[in-house]
């Protein structure tokens, strides 16, 4: 097989696929990128770590003798990304591959294809469609709130709940919850809920950015997603996701309105004086002022006062300042409000189709 292609486009495609290729693996075959020549003057680049698989179609020129080969991902990706040629030519046979650049020639060994996992194509049934940027937005506002290695496995991913013309994307680690609701095209009338591993959704966000439409199919044990050029498969998480609707506060008598960047700055400052394990800070708000404070026996104490609008009564509650900062970073508004029913209740923050809930430290069990 032989073909010529734009080096930058090849580097971008390899970079996307290489995100899921492990540097070390019990089965060395998956440390390779698979290159398959197609009859329509395209090549398909594929990579997998057995939990996530990505394939990417790339247009090439002068494709002859299409075949399939495996080449070490670390070697090929590194060379293509570092080279400065406008175009490169690859010549691949059963035993070796050669990349001819403007000022250099690089040779790679080729592995056998027999054990490389197949990355399935998306089916035609039970498929929903969502704009790429809407999907990327939903994932970016939920992925940071997923649990990491929690024994409650259902929390180690992002829940996708498809109902009629809407899909909820939800994540929680029990200390906080993120929910984004997006409009979808659902001609198949899919009504299904699945939990996708966090890394799989993060890779999907990279693929989806800038795409007009992304197709998603939820199967019994995996998700398949397709863009105009790429296909991703990702393992699902076993288990039942908690009833997230019950966690979201419905009645919020107390409200605290503030400038987002000012609160983030105050939290960073005072947070440096907080306990290293709990990251606990206290927020006291009354008379249109908010005071952020932290006290530790070994470091001392710190406090910062900010202007704020307080409604419904005085507010006094303790939080993990890291959770608050991560939440505030996911919003766009310059002015925001925290709402809660009482000083021991979860805090709710809203923006358009996005809801974020943070539990106060005093309410943990």
TIFI-267344 format. One record per residue (C-alpha): x, y negated, z negated. Coordinates in steps of 0.001 Angstrom, whole numbers, padded with zeros to 6 digits, always signed. Each point is the difference from the previous one (the first is absolute). Layout:
// TIFI-267344
XYZ ...
END
This chain:
// TIFI-267344
+000000+000000+000000 +001209-003495+000830 -001545-003444-000472 +000812-003691-000434 -001742-002352-002412 +000214-003363-001714 +002299+000420-003007 -001926-002353-002320 -003290+001778+000631 +001696+003369-000518 +001520-001253-003268 -003405-001223-001226 -001659+003316+000839 +002773+002028-001615 -000112-002225-003081 -003711+000665-000475 +000389+003755+000414 +003150+000103-002128 -001923-001391-003003 -001356+003495-000673 +003085+002040+000909 +001837+001112-003176 +003754-000469-000358 +000151+003380-001775 -002430+002880+000279 -000238+003699-000901 -000690+000601+003698 +002546-001996+002023 -002201+000105+003100 -002068-002944-001296 +003101-002192-000269 -000248-000307+003778 -002084-002191+002251 -001843+001878+002712 +000097-001506+003508 -002521+001333+002503 -000232-001107+003618 -003498-000392+001438 -001348+000085+003538 -001185-003632-000132 +003487-001580-000250 -000131-000196-003787 +001880+001746-002762 -001421+000975-003391 +002206-000478-003067 -001069+002009-003071 +001120+000357-003593 -001367+001610-003156 +000746+000858-003611 -002843+002586-000079 -002241-002398-001970 -000058-002746+002631 +000602+000245+003727 +000281-002772+002591 +000154+000200+003773 +000558-003009+002262 -000423-000286+003765 +002523-002195+001795 +000063-000985+003680 +003283+000783+001753 +001410-000263+003508 +001362+002615+002405 -001125+002966-002108 +001119+003284+001570 -000308+003643-001097 -002196-000664-003086 +000795+002314-002907 +000107+000020-003810 +003002-000308-002283 +000959-000666-003624 +002802-002464-000809 +001363-000975-003422 -002074-003010-001066 +002701-001692-002081 +002496+000058+002861 -002331-001004+002819 -001866-002712-001934 +003213-001537-001291 +001631-000175+003429 -003065-001381+001802 -000597-002675-002640 +003643-001137-000113 +000643-000029+003748 -000480-003303+001848 -000897+001256+003470 -003145-001211+001714 -000688+003469+001356 +001256+003492-000808 -000172+003276+001896 -000427+003376-001700 +000961+003287+001616 -001188+003045-001951 +000487+003717+000619 -000387+003112-002164 +003337-000440-001759 +000819-003707-000121 -001253-003533+000536 +001865-003001+001343 -000908-003666-000394 +001579-002293+002566 +000115-003635-001108 +001424-003063+001727 +003396+000423-001645 -000005+003441-001548 -001010+003638+000242 -001239+001991-003015 -000543+003756-000143 -002269+001883-002410 -000618+003662-000651 -003492+001352+000668 -001868+002345-002365 -002556+002687+000813 -003672-001044+000091 -001664+003195-001185 -000541-000974-003641 -000874-003668+000427 -003565-000659-001282 -002598-001136+002502 -001566-003408-000582 -003629+000458+000926 -001947-002414+002178 -003095-001737-001306 -003269+001762+000727 -003206-001385+001452 -002379+000729-002892 -000450-001921-003258 +002270-002842+001112 -000346-003577-001252 +001586-003127+001478 +001382-003023-001840 +002010-003051+001171 +003698+000489-000666 +000551-003188-001988 -003051+000717-002170 +001412+003441-000787 +003451-001425-000768 -001606-002573-002316 -001956+002695-001853 +003067+002167-000523 +002236-002869-001129 -002565-001009-002642 -000425+003514-001402 +003260+001955+000378 +001790-001853-002828 -002720+001079-002460 +000282+003753+000574 +001378+002265-002717 +003522+001376+000321 +000309+003677-000889 -003047-000106-002282 -001236+003395-001194 -003472-001128+001082 +000850+000757+003617 -003036-001772+001413 +001600-003325-000967 +003183+000663+002018 -001412-001442+003194 -002476-002385+001600 -003625+001085+000091 -001855-000629+003262 -003773+000046-000480 -001889-000216+003297 -003691-000877-000182 -001930-001138+003075 +001734-003059+001519 +002331-000617-002943 +003135+001602-001419 +001201-000601-003543 +003746+000271-000632 +000643+000516-003722 +003017+000597-002236 +000430+000202-003764 +002567+001095-002574 -002561-000433-002866 +001599-003326-001044 -001257-001825+003103 -002210+000578+003033 +000058-001427+003522 -002978+000205+002339 -000195-001292+003571 -003134+000502+002112 +000298-000197+003797 -002500+000148+002831 +000539+002954+002348 -001397+001483+003175 -001585+003298-000996 -001772+001444+003025 +000486+003520-001413 -001986-000926-003141 +002821+001183-002248 -000760-000006-003730 +003074+001329-001744 +002456-000735-002797 +003644+001098+000037 +003215-000927-001813 +003093-000556+002168 +003494+000073-001496 +001406-003490-000529 +002995+000379+002304 -002238+001209+002815 -002146-003114-000287 +003045-002270-000169 +001344+001496+003221 -003430-000426+001567 +000077-003703-000939 +003269-000421+001920 -001518+001728+003039 -003274-001929-000151 +001375-003533-000203 -001001-001970+003110 -002084+002838+001485 -003454-000810+001356 -001462+003307-001156 +001127+002880-002189 -001875+003288+000059 -000162+002042-003216 -001158+003584-000462 -000259+001573-003475 +000325+003789+000116 -000141+002545-002824 +003672-000322-000963 +001449-002875+002029 -000668-003352+001599 +000707-000625+003679 +000348-003599+001190 +000636-001293+003507 +001059-003360+001409 +000600-000931+003645 +003464+001625-000079 +000403+002000-003212 -001658+002827-001910 +000423+000656-003720 -001038+002982-002096 +000108-000110-003783 -000733+002453-002760 -003022-000658-002192 +000029+000065-003800 -002016+002732-001698 -002533-001081-002580 -002951-002287-000518 +000623-003734-000170 -001640-001641-003051 -003245-001948+000412 +001709-003282+000726 -003275-001923+000178 -000450+000567-003758 +003357-001672-000797 -000786-003319+001705 -001527-002526-002442 -003467-001077+001114 -000753-002646-002653 +002725-002575-000626 -000943-002675-002520 +003529-001407-000335 +001943-001634+002828 +003521-001421+000286 +000896-001983+003135 +003631-000856+000762 +002586-000759+002684 +001353+003390+001104 +003655-000983+000527 +000142-001842-003330 -001303+003027-001901 +002429+002333+001786 +002887-002307-000922 -001151-000162-003611 -000352+003768-000218 +003511+000516+001362 +001477-002438-002511 -001812+001240-003091 +000255+003602+001156 +003756-000152-000525 -000724-000171-003739 -002449+002918-000003 +000475+003551-001216 +001989+002027+002570 -002396+002956-000226 -003457-001578-000206 +000821-003281+001830 -002651-001477-002261 -000900-003691+000185 -002963-001802-001533 -002273-002484+001735 -001966-002470-002120 -002269-002434+001818 -002240-002791-001298 -000708-003691+000671 +001247+000270+003594 +003440+001205-001086 +001574+003453+000284 +002869+001094-002212 +002140+003005+000954 +002106+001428-002821 +002178+002977-000849 +001819+001055-003158 +002578+002737-000538 +001963+000688-003141 +003336+000363+001774 -000232-002813+002580 -002104-002624-001711 -003013-001649+001580 -001147-002200+002870 -003070-001925+001076 -001178-002048+002960 -003028-002276+000276 -001915-000471+003239 -003032-001955+001105 -003054+002198+000533 -003780-000173+000112 -001592+002077-002749 -003700+000885+000152 -002253+002041-002284 +002122-000216-003141 +003551+000415-001251 +002123+002786+001493 +002655+001965-001883 +001361+003260+001435 +003287+001856+000542 +001182+001454+003318 +002930+001682+001678 +001441-003044+001794 +001481+002177+002781 -003486+001251+000919 -001308-003559+000079 +002823-001234+002241 -000380+002919+002422 -003728-000693+000177 +000411-003751+000545 +002549+000604+002781 -002628+001948+001932 -002361-002982+000210 +000223-002939+002413 -002020-002727-001731 +001894-002852-001642 -002677-000300-002702 -001435+003108-001628 -002192+001143-002872 +000199+002829-002509 -003392+001159-001246 -000810+002259-002962 -002948+000801-002238 +001921-000268-003296 +003568-000123-001274 +000350+003806-000140 -001448+000580+003473 +001693+000507+003380 +000821-003107+002041 -001469-000297+003485 +001443-002075+002863 -001741-000376+003384 +000882-001267+003470 -002255+000783+002957 -000132+003775+000440 +002600+000586-002741 -000540+000736-003703 +002810+000592-002494 -000527+001090-003608 +002645-000100-002750 -000493+001644-003400 +001054-001991-003067 +002537+001776-002204 -002341-000060-002988 -002548+002159+001815 +002311+002927+000828 -000689+003353-001596 
END
